[in-house]
Amino acid sequence: MAEPTQQSSPADPPGPTGYGWCAWHQGHAWGVRLIRIDERGHHLACSSCRQAYDLVPLADRP
């Protein structure tokens, strides 16, 4: 009898990234980073939105 095999999942993107909701384009994306925290919650942005809107992650600010 054959052993059941696990289906392989899509490869994660290289490097340390997070998967989450981008508050700027209103969709899920890889590579989201924390941009702002306010009374409404945490605001994350993906790489393309960070470039398009010139957003700087909190961790990269002086």
C-alpha positions as CSV (number, residue, x, y, z in Angstrom):
1,M,0.0,0.0,0.0
2,A,1.4,3.4,-1.0
3,E,2.1,6.0,1.7
4,P,0.1,9.2,1.5
5,T,2.3,12.1,0.3
6,Q,2.0,15.7,1.3
7,Q,1.3,18.2,-1.4
8,S,4.0,20.8,-1.7
9,S,2.9,24.3,-0.9
10,P,4.1,27.3,-2.9
11,A,7.6,28.5,-1.9
12,D,7.7,31.4,0.5
13,P,9.5,34.5,-0.9
14,P,13.2,34.8,0.0
15,G,14.3,36.7,3.0
16,P,12.4,37.7,6.2
17,T,8.9,38.9,5.1
18,G,5.5,38.9,6.5
19,Y,2.2,38.1,4.9
20,G,-0.7,40.3,5.8
21,W,-3.2,43.0,4.9
22,C,-1.9,46.1,3.1
23,A,-3.9,49.1,4.3
24,W,-3.0,51.1,1.3
25,H,-4.2,48.9,-1.6
26,Q,-6.7,47.0,0.6
27,G,-5.4,43.5,-0.1
28,H,-3.2,40.7,1.2
29,A,0.4,40.7,0.2
30,W,3.8,39.4,1.1
31,G,6.4,41.7,2.6
32,V,4.1,43.9,4.6
33,R,5.8,46.2,7.1
34,L,4.4,48.3,9.9
35,I,4.0,51.9,8.9
36,R,1.8,53.5,11.6
37,I,0.0,52.7,14.8
38,D,-2.9,54.8,15.9
39,E,-6.3,54.5,17.7
40,R,-7.7,52.5,14.8
41,G,-5.0,49.9,14.9
42,H,-1.8,48.9,13.0
43,H,-1.3,50.0,9.5
44,L,0.9,47.7,7.3
45,A,2.0,48.4,3.8
46,C,3.4,46.1,1.1
47,S,6.6,46.8,-0.8
48,S,5.0,48.2,-3.9
49,C,2.8,50.6,-1.8
50,R,5.8,51.7,0.3
51,Q,7.5,52.7,-3.0
52,A,4.5,54.3,-4.6
53,Y,3.5,56.3,-1.6
54,D,7.0,56.9,-0.2
55,L,6.2,55.2,3.1
56,V,8.9,54.5,5.6
57,P,8.4,51.5,8.0
58,L,8.6,52.4,11.8
59,A,11.6,50.1,12.3
60,D,13.6,52.1,9.6
61,R,12.9,55.5,11.1
62,P,15.6,57.3,13.1
